[in-house]
C-alpha cells in the first residue's frame, strides 16, 4: 500500500479523489472552451486607386488643363501621377511641382509671349526655347523632376529615330522644352547629346506612359484639334493641325486605353493665343464638371474589384 494511504483516513482519501476529479473536469472544460473560440479573421481593406492625369498637347489651348485640375481637386480627386505632352507637359510640370490650380491660373492670366518666346535665326527653327526652359524652372523652384511631390513625366520625340522619350527625372524645364519643340518652329532641344522634338508626334495624349508609371485609373484630357476645312488658319494653326492629323491614329489608340476622357471645347481658340487663357480655363472647368460622375464611378468600381485588394501596380520605369 502506498505510504500516503497509511497516513490519510478514508474520508480524506475521498476528498482527495473528488478534488482530483474536479480539477480534471475544469481542465477539460477549459480546453473545450478554447477549442470553441472562433479564430479572429483579418478583413482586407480596399485601397484607393492610383489616379493619373494624361494631359495632351495643343499650344495655348493647354490652359484648359488648369480648369480641369481645378474641378477635379474641388471634388477631392487628386492625381498621384501626371504625364504631359507639349502644352500638357508645361501645365503638368508646374502642377506636379506643387503649385495649386489657383496659383497656376494666376500665372496663366499674367503670362506674356515675351516670357517664353526667344526668336532666333536658325535653319532648324526660329524659336530657341531657352526662355521656355528658364520660365518652367523658375516656376518649379528649380527642382528636378524626381523631387516633385507628384510623379511626373514629360513626353518628347527623339529626332534621330522617331521613338518616344519619357523624362521622369532631371531638369524639368529642359524636359518641357523638348516636349514642346514643334519641328521647324522650335530649334530641337539638345539633351545628353540627343536632339528632341515635340512629343505630339509619337504620343499626343500620354495615356500609355501613365499606365506604365503604375496608374490604376487614367483620366485623359484631349485638347487636340480636329480637321476642320471651314476656317482659315495661320502658319501655327496649320502646324498644329498637321501634327494632329499625323497623330490621329495615336490619339485614338491612347484615348481608347483611358478610363475617362475629358475634351474641353477649345477648338476655336488659337494655338498661340495667350490672351484666351481665361476662356480656355473656363472650358476646362465645364468639360471636367461634366465628367465628375463618370470619374467617381470609375473610382467606386475599382474599389469593388479584386485589384483593390492587391498592392498598387509597380511602375515599369
N, C-alpha and C positions, 0 to 999 in steps of 0.2 A: 504494500500500500504506500502511496506517495506520502512524504513527510507532512505536506500541508493537510492531508485528510486526518492525520492523527491530532493535529492542533485544533482544527475548526470543528465546531459542533455541526450536527446535521442541519440545524436551522441556518447557520452561517453558510453552509455549503449551498443551500437552496437559494439564499440571497445572492451569492456569487454567481450561480448559474443564471439566475434571472437577469442580473446586471450584464452578463456577457451576451445574453440573447438580445437585450435592449440595444446594446452597443452595436451589435451586428446589424440589427434592423435599421438603426439610424444611418449606419454607413451605406447600406444598400439603398435606402430611401434617397440619400444624398446623391448617390451615383445615378439613380434613376432620374432625378430632377435635372442633373447636369446633361444627361443624355437627351432629355426632352426639350432643353433650351434650343431655340432656333438660332443658328449662327447668323451674325449680322451680315447683311448684303450691302455691297458698295454700289450705289447708283451712279452711272456715268452721266455727267452733265454736258449737254451740247455746247460746243464752243461757238464764239462769234465768228462769222466768216471774215476772211481776209479780202477786203474790198479794194479794187484798183480802179483808177481813172485812166483811161486811154484818150489823150487829147490830140485831135487831128490838126493838120495844118490848114492855113488859109489867110495868111497875112493879117491885116488889121481886124479881120472878122474874128480872129482868135481872142479878142477881148470878151467875146461871148462866153468863153470858158470861165471867166470870173463870175459871171452871173449864175452859171450852172453850179459852181462851187459854193456860192453864197446860199443858194436854196438848199443844196444837199446838207450843208452844215446846220442850217436853221432847223432841219428835221433830224438832227443828230446822226447824220450819215457822214462818217469821216473815213476818207481813204487812207489805207496803210501803204499803198504803192501808187505812184504816179508815173506814167510814161507819156512822152510827148514827142511829136514830130513837128519840125519847123515852128510855126507860131505856138503850137501846143507845148513845145519844149521851153519856149520863152516864158509863157504863163506858168507852166508846170514847175519849172525850176524855182521860181520865186515863191510859189505856194509851198513846195516841198521843203524849202529852206526855213520855213516857219512863219512867213507873213500871213496875216489873216486876209480873208476875202475883201474886207473893208479897206485895209491898207493897200491892197492891190488895186482896188477901184480908184482910190485916191491917186495912185501912181499913174494909172491909165488916163485919167482925166487931165493930168498935168504933162503927160509925155509929148515931146515935140520931135519932129523929124530930125532936127539937128542933134538930138540926144543920142541917136542910134545910127545915123547915116553919115558916112565919110566917103565922099566921092573921090575917085582916083582914075588916072589914065593907065589902064592895064588891058592887055589883049585878052585876058581871061574874065574880065568883069569890070564894072565901073563903080562898085561899092566895095570898099576894102573889108569891112566887117569888124575892125578893131574897136570902133566905138560901141557897137552892139555888145561885144565881148566885155568891154570895160563896164558898160551900164549894168549888165547882168551881175557881174562880180560885185559891183557896189551894192546892189540890192540884196544879194545873198550874204553880205558881210564877208566877202572873200573866202567863204567856207568851201572846201572841196565837196564834191557830191556825196562822198561816203560819210560826211559829217552831218548831213541833213537829218532832221528828225523824222522825215517821211522818206522812205526808199524811193529813189528817182532814177529814171533812165531817159537820156536824150537819144533819139534815133537819127542817124545820118546814113549817107551812102558813100562807100569807098569809090573814088573816081577810077582807080586802076582796074578794078574787077567788077564793079557794079553790085557788090554784096552789101548787105545790111551791116551797119556798125552800131552797137549799143553801148553808150557811155554810161557806166554806173559808178565811176569814181574819177577823181582828178578834177581839173579846172572846170568849174561849171560854166563860166562864160565862154570858154573855148568850145565846150561841147555844144552849147546852144548855137554858137556861131556856125559850127559845122552843120548842125541840123537845119539851119535857116538859109544856108548858102545856095540860093536859087542859081542854077547854071547860067552862065553868061551875064548874070546881073551882079552877083557877089563873086569876088575872087575866091576860089576854093580855099577852105580852111586847111592849114598845114599843121598836123599833129603827129609827133613822133616820126617824122619823115614821110607820112602818108597824106595825100590830099583827099578832102571830104567835101561832098556837096549835099544839097537838100535831101532829107530823109524821105520826103514825099515820093521820090522816085521808086522806092522799094517797099515802104511801109507807111502809107498815108495816114493811117489811124492805128497806132501800135498796140493792137489787142494781143497779138501773139507774144510780144515782149512782156506784157503784163502777166500773161499766163505763165510764162517761163520764169518769172520772178516769184511765183508762188501764190498767185491770186486764186481765190475761190469764186469770186464774183467780179466780172469786169463790166464797168459802165463806160461805154464808148461815146465820145462826143464828136459828131461828124459836122464839120463846117465847110466841107469841100463844095466847090462849085459844080453844077450840073450843066451839061451842054444846053445852051440857050441861044439860038440864032436870031432872036428878035431884038437884041440890044447891042449897041456898039460898045467895043472895049478898047481901052488904051493898051499900050505895049505891055504893061504889067498885068493887066487883066487877061490878055492873050496868053502870056507866060503861065499865069496861074491856071487858066483853063486847059492849056496844053498839058501841064503836069497832071492835072486831074483826069483828063481824058486817057492819057497813057496809063495812069494808075487805077482806072476804073475797075478792072478785074481784081486788083489787090484790095481796093476799098471794099468791094462786095465780099471778098473772102474773109477779110478781117471782121467786118460787121456781122457776118453770119456766125462768128465764134463768140461774139459778145453776149452777155446775159441781158443787158438793157442798152438800147441805142437812143441817144438824145440828139436831135437835129434842129438846132436853132435856125430860124428863118432869117439868114443873113446873106442870102444870095444877091440881094440888091445893093449890098454895101461894097465899097471899093477895097481892093486888096491893100492899098497903101493909104486909105483914108483914115488917118488917126483921129480926125475930128468927129468921126462917127462912133467913137469908143463907148459913149454913154448909151447910144442906141443898141450897139452890139451887146452890151452887158444886160440891158433890159430884155433883149430877145433870148439871151441865155437863160435868164430867170424864168421867162414864160415857158420855154421848152422844158426846162428841168421840172418845173411845178407840175407839168402835165404827165411826167413820168414817175412821180413820187410813189404812187400806188403800186406801179409795176416793180419798182426797186424794193419797196417794203415786202412785197410778195416774194421776190427772189430771196430776200434775207430769211423770211419765215420758212419758205420751202427748204432752204439749205439747213436750217436748224432741225428740221424733221427728217433729214436724210442721214444715211449711215456715215457720210463723210464728216458730219458734225461731231461724231464720236471718235474720229480719228485725229491724229496730230495734223497741224497745218501743213500744206504741201511744201516740200523742200524746193528752194529756188535752184534752177539749173545753172545759174551763174550769179 
